[in-house]
């Protein structure tokens, strides 16, 4: 149960966003700042990359406007995010799409949650072309998720076979991969966080998917899982990817070196650094490491349980707001990059930060109105980077330095 809850929370961090407003009850959205506030990005070795995730799963309703009056998932709304991503020093962007599966039928469900249309956003390829024109690498994540919740998928193989479900997944992803090849996309995450389908018993189906994708797509492939245990899927993709978001401490710690040391013994008594090294020795694949730090914290990576209740249980009437801790948020970002650069630089080829969230820029989500309290919690207290200039500057302070840069001796 603990494993499932942790995974759900990590998936929510990946698939839903909330940005860095202040602690006042009615913050005004902050426009993206000009390039002059950032240091110039460092040139990286050809095999290293720094990616920002854009949560771009499907178009929001046409009535959803940002503070500039643009439809929140339109080209005009998302293009400034890509510009900001480049300015901060990211070398590439992940467009978070998805493979929505109806858990009761095993079919791809693009219209299972009325009135949502979960086909690809209409400006997807236009934005990908723009990102490429700016010299950014582009990845697409096709996370296999529940078609109604957009989160963790629990398929019912009593109603259909696993082969039937994966055949549907293959058809859907292969069509996207074909177009991605035409637009020079650099890589695909075939999915992220499907730990209930990661064991060797399911490998045959993943091999089918990977084989079919390679027929139409020449870029890199990856699969993201958690630190619980590795997956044999990694043997068949180009990069092993891990979401590094375990709770490090249940109480606050405001010393960078002390937080770094927690990666040797986190709150679950896991030596995260050694575990990643052990995975590398077994699989021999370079890593893409994913971080999704949020502002609400009662420890070091310890999110208050009630922060997630509004979404998990669909409770929208509780207007109480969690605390935010900008100092801890900055320290978590710094500690993650210090650990990667000091202890794992040779076996890690890429880092990912989540996320920029176009859907969250809808003006109605920027104040704690009763009907939008759950989403407002993401906006004010979560991990959205779109408006969080403090986090952007912290990331830039490392991305303006060479790969392997660290400050703690």
Secondary structure, 3 states (H helix, E strand, C coil): CHHHHHHHHHHHHHHCCCECCCCCCCCCCCCCCCHHHCCCCCCCCCCCEEEEEEECCCCCCCCCECCCCCECCCHHHHHHHHHHHHHHCCCEEEEEEEEEECCCCCCECCCCCCCCCCCCCCCHHHHHHHHHHCCCEEEEEEEEEECCCCCCCCCCCCCCCHHHHHHHHHHHHHHHHHHHHHCCCCEEEEEECCHHHCCHHHHHHHHHHHHHHHHHCCCEEEEEECCCCCCHHHHHCCEEEEECCCCCECCCCCCHHHHHHHCCCCCCCCCHHHHHHHHHHHHCCCEEEEECCCCCCCCECCCCCHHHHHHHCCCCCCCCCCCCCHHHHHHHHHHHHHHHHHHCCCCEEEEEEEEECHHHHCHHHCCCCHHHHHHHHHHHHCCECCCCHHHHHHHHHHHCCCCCCCCCC
